[in-house]
Amino acid sequence: MDFSQIGAVEWIAIGAAVVLQLTLQVLAFLDLMKRPGAWEGRKLVWLIVIFVTEMLGPLLYFAWGKGTFPVAEEADAPAADTVKAASAVDALYGAPAAGDRPDGDD
């Protein structure tokens, strides 16, 4: 193929498609990796689908695969940094009176 026949608009379209594909693949991969669970069959299959089927794989993952994995229980518990920050504020300014905390914790 003679690449000199491809114009600037076509090169921009190709570049945009490549950036979109890589972005979708990276986002799908990162989302898949933060899902709890070991390397079970479903996770491995989705990993292969994401990277082998180019742009279609990440779109399929976001449409159907993302819902097949449970969300981590860590979302229900307060983050360690939040607890540390609350402890630091209490140490500096004293513990709030009953009912003064905005989150309702007394």
BELLINVEN-V776955 format. One record per backbone hydrogen bond with DSSP energy under -0.5 kcal/mol. CO is the residue of the C=O (numbers start at 1). NH is the residue of the N-H. E is the energy in kcal/mol with one decimal. If there is no record, write none. Layout:
co=CO nh=NH e=E
co=CO nh=NH e=E
//
This chain:
co=1 nh=3 e=-0.9
co=2 nh=5 e=-1.4
co=3 nh=6 e=-1.3
co=7 nh=11 e=-2.0
co=8 nh=12 e=-2.2
co=9 nh=13 e=-2.2
co=10 nh=14 e=-2.6
co=11 nh=15 e=-2.6
co=12 nh=16 e=-2.6
co=13 nh=17 e=-2.2
co=14 nh=18 e=-2.3
co=15 nh=19 e=-2.4
co=16 nh=20 e=-2.6
co=17 nh=21 e=-2.5
co=18 nh=22 e=-2.6
co=19 nh=23 e=-2.4
co=20 nh=24 e=-2.5
co=21 nh=25 e=-2.4
co=22 nh=26 e=-2.5
co=23 nh=27 e=-2.6
co=24 nh=28 e=-2.5
co=25 nh=29 e=-2.4
co=26 nh=30 e=-2.7
co=27 nh=31 e=-2.2
co=28 nh=32 e=-2.4
co=29 nh=33 e=-2.3
co=30 nh=34 e=-1.4
co=31 nh=35 e=-0.6
co=32 nh=35 e=-0.7
co=38 nh=40 e=-2.6
co=40 nh=44 e=-2.1
co=41 nh=45 e=-2.5
co=42 nh=46 e=-2.6
co=43 nh=47 e=-2.1
co=44 nh=48 e=-2.1
co=45 nh=49 e=-2.7
co=46 nh=50 e=-2.7
co=47 nh=51 e=-1.7
co=48 nh=52 e=-2.6
co=49 nh=53 e=-1.6
co=53 nh=56 e=-1.4
co=53 nh=57 e=-0.5
co=54 nh=58 e=-0.8
co=55 nh=59 e=-1.3
co=56 nh=60 e=-2.5
co=57 nh=61 e=-2.5
co=58 nh=62 e=-2.7
co=59 nh=63 e=-1.9
co=60 nh=64 e=-3.1
co=60 nh=65 e=-1.2
co=61 nh=66 e=-2.8
co=65 nh=68 e=-1.6
co=66 nh=69 e=-1.0
co=70 nh=36 e=-0.6
co=72 nh=75 e=-1.2
co=73 nh=76 e=-1.6
co=73 nh=77 e=-0.8
co=79 nh=83 e=-1.8
co=80 nh=84 e=-2.5
co=81 nh=85 e=-2.5
co=82 nh=86 e=-2.3
co=83 nh=87 e=-2.2
co=84 nh=88 e=-2.3
co=85 nh=89 e=-2.4
co=86 nh=90 e=-2.3
co=87 nh=91 e=-2.2
co=88 nh=92 e=-2.1
co=89 nh=93 e=-2.9
co=90 nh=94 e=-1.8
co=97 nh=100 e=-2.2
co=101 nh=104 e=-1.2
//
